[in-house]
Amino acid sequence: MKKYEITNQTICVHGKTLYRIKSLIDFGDVTQGTLGGFIEKESNLGHDGNAWVYGDACIYGDATICGNAKVYDNACVYDYANVYGNAEVYDDAKVYGNAEVYDDAWVHDNARVRDNACVYDNGRVRDSALVYGN
């Protein structure tokens, strides 16, 4: 069962058209009819679990958000990055490249996680921190 639909409200980010999402059912802390953030395509956000993109957050490229992950505020996840489990990415944080954020990890403020870096377990990346490489 689909938990959201793609609306016709769009924004352009780095030359890509992203579409605002709207919930079709109640799940997690999201109620039916709630407008979410922006995704480029349906494969960016899984229909299973309670994963959601809130506010003006953006997911694009081949990035995926699934499980019970949350991406919100003005955060962006893109390229081939993955956010899953109970992870949260928020404020103005960015996760990109082949980076992964999972388990109960949080990435927030102006932090960046990129390349092949992984943040997991109860990891916290915040302020203007940069985690990159392998």
C-alpha positions as CSV (number, residue, x, y, z in Angstrom):
1,M,0.0,0.0,0.0
2,K,1.3,3.4,-0.9
3,K,1.6,5.8,2.0
4,Y,2.1,9.0,0.0
5,E,1.6,10.6,-3.4
6,I,3.6,13.1,-5.3
7,T,1.9,16.4,-5.8
8,N,2.3,19.0,-8.5
9,Q,4.0,21.5,-6.2
10,T,7.7,21.7,-7.4
11,I,11.0,23.3,-6.6
12,C,14.2,23.2,-8.6
13,V,17.4,22.1,-6.7
14,H,20.7,21.9,-8.6
15,G,18.9,21.6,-11.9
16,K,16.6,18.8,-10.7
17,T,12.8,19.2,-10.3
18,L,11.6,18.0,-6.9
19,Y,8.0,17.3,-6.0
20,R,6.3,17.9,-2.7
21,I,4.7,14.7,-1.2
22,K,1.4,14.3,0.6
23,S,0.5,11.4,2.9
24,L,-2.4,9.1,1.9
25,I,-2.7,7.3,5.2
26,D,-1.9,7.8,8.9
27,F,1.5,6.3,10.0
28,G,4.0,7.1,12.7
29,D,3.6,10.8,13.6
30,V,2.1,11.6,10.1
31,T,-1.6,12.0,9.6
32,Q,-3.4,11.5,6.3
33,G,-3.3,14.6,4.1
34,T,-0.1,15.9,5.6
35,L,2.2,17.7,3.2
36,G,5.8,16.5,3.4
37,G,9.1,17.7,1.9
38,F,10.4,17.3,-1.6
39,I,11.6,14.2,-3.5
40,E,12.7,13.8,-7.1
41,K,11.1,10.4,-7.7
42,E,9.2,7.7,-5.8
43,S,12.3,5.5,-5.3
44,N,13.7,8.2,-3.0
45,L,11.2,7.4,-0.2
46,G,10.1,3.9,0.8
47,H,6.4,3.1,1.3
48,D,7.2,0.6,4.1
49,G,7.9,1.7,7.7
50,N,7.4,5.2,9.0
51,A,10.1,7.0,7.1
52,W,9.1,10.5,6.1
53,V,10.5,13.7,4.6
54,Y,9.1,16.8,6.5
55,G,9.1,20.5,5.9
56,D,11.3,21.8,3.1
57,A,13.7,18.9,3.3
58,C,14.9,17.5,-0.1
59,I,15.8,14.0,-1.3
60,Y,17.1,13.5,-4.9
61,G,19.3,11.7,-7.2
62,D,19.5,8.0,-6.2
63,A,19.3,8.7,-2.5
64,T,16.9,6.6,-0.4
65,I,15.1,7.2,2.9
66,C,13.5,4.1,4.4
67,G,12.7,2.2,7.6
68,N,11.7,4.8,10.3
69,A,14.1,7.5,9.2
70,K,13.2,11.2,9.3
71,V,14.6,14.0,7.2
72,Y,13.3,17.4,8.1
73,D,13.7,21.2,8.3
74,N,16.0,22.2,5.3
75,A,18.1,19.1,5.3
76,C,19.1,17.4,2.0
77,V,20.0,13.9,1.1
78,Y,21.2,13.2,-2.4
79,D,23.5,11.4,-4.8
80,Y,23.6,7.8,-3.7
81,A,23.2,8.4,0.0
82,N,21.0,6.2,2.3
83,V,19.3,7.1,5.5
84,Y,17.5,4.3,7.3
85,G,16.7,2.6,10.6
86,N,15.6,5.3,13.1
87,A,18.2,7.8,11.8
88,E,17.4,11.6,11.6
89,V,18.9,14.2,9.4
90,Y,17.7,17.8,10.1
91,D,18.3,21.5,10.3
92,D,20.5,22.4,7.4
93,A,22.5,19.1,7.3
94,K,23.5,17.4,4.1
95,V,24.2,13.7,3.4
96,Y,25.5,12.9,0.0
97,G,27.9,10.9,-2.1
98,N,27.6,7.2,-1.0
99,A,27.3,8.1,2.6
100,E,25.0,6.2,5.0
101,V,23.3,7.3,8.2
102,Y,21.4,4.6,10.1
103,D,20.5,2.9,13.3
104,D,19.7,5.7,15.8
105,A,22.2,8.2,14.4
106,W,21.5,12.0,14.0
107,V,23.1,14.4,11.6
108,H,22.0,18.0,12.2
109,D,22.9,21.7,12.3
110,N,25.2,22.5,9.3
111,A,26.9,19.1,9.5
112,R,27.9,17.3,6.3
113,V,28.4,13.5,5.8
114,R,29.7,12.6,2.4
115,D,31.8,10.3,0.2
116,N,31.7,6.7,1.6
117,A,31.3,7.8,5.3
118,C,28.9,6.0,7.7
119,V,27.3,7.4,10.8
120,Y,25.5,4.7,12.8
121,D,24.5,3.3,16.2
122,N,24.0,6.4,18.4
123,G,26.4,8.6,16.4
124,R,25.8,12.3,16.5
125,V,27.3,14.7,13.9
126,R,26.4,18.3,14.5
127,D,27.4,22.0,14.3
128,S,29.6,22.5,11.2
129,A,31.3,19.0,11.4
130,L,32.3,17.3,8.2
131,V,32.6,13.5,8.1
132,Y,34.0,12.1,4.8
133,G,36.1,9.6,3.1
134,N,35.9,5.9,3.9
